[in-house]
Amino acid sequence: MQAERAIGVDLGGTKILAGVVDRAGVIGETMEIATPSGSQEAVLEALNTVIADVLEDGIVAVGLGAPMNFDRRTGRGVRATNLPLHDIDPGAGIRARFGLPVGVENDANAAALAEWRLGAGRGTSNLVMLTLGTGVGGGIVIDDHLYRGWAELGHIVVEAGGQPCQGNCHGRGHLEAVASGHAADRAARALWGDDADAHQLVARARGGDAAAVAALARIGELLGAAIGSLANIFDPDVVVIGGGFGAAAGDLILDPARASARREAIEPADENLQIVDATLGEEAGLIGAALVGFETLDGLR
Ligand SMILES: [Zn+2]
């Protein structure tokens, strides 16, 4: 790799992945370690460790994607899901240690940035991305800029008074509560008992099991309700669906979601609505983090 490169760091609840990435999204050397669960200091030190491991000549910036809400006025992370990080700028220590421009961004926003620039949303100006994993994340591109607010699209209400949400969220009937991998786990357990999970639900549906197909169709219908509502606000050129559960369930949820979204979206978004699979897979977070680094270098943030 001769081109300009940044280090992207994808900080997750269970692992930290760092990698050297060029502006075209080509990934070079990578390093992965388990996320320390003990203290804030341990997590910050682990970030420095993985960055030092992949650091090489020609690195121009570092970008960090973290499962945190960032206050975009101050750059400080307010709180993290599943991590002992609270009211902190996680880029400060990296900046001090390596002397490079460092950008920080919510991990789902970073993934949306990657899909927009280099993946399924390439060439569009307005995009909504939903990442369906154990939880539901979201990111929005408006008029060729990543929206840097919270974009917590997993916590919009699609079923008032419905299922309690996950983690620290005290809401009910949020998208994350009804259309995540955990929601699919719950649907599987309701059908076949405590040992069943989302993998089994998807596998049985692919085998033609009517109850499994119906359970995933209901998840898709609620997902589509959220997408229709988002289309009514943002009028996106494309809605990109990513995440491990999203990729596994595929058209089993996307086809019902398309029908439901077209029902809820106002004209002309109903007919024009494009709902597509993400194309960067699990690397979206890493590539997006590196793009955040490049944006920082370029003075775009
Ligand atoms: Zn919630």
Residues whose N, C-alpha, C, O or C-beta is under 5 A from the ligand:
A	BS01	ZN	G154 H155 C165 C169 G171 H174
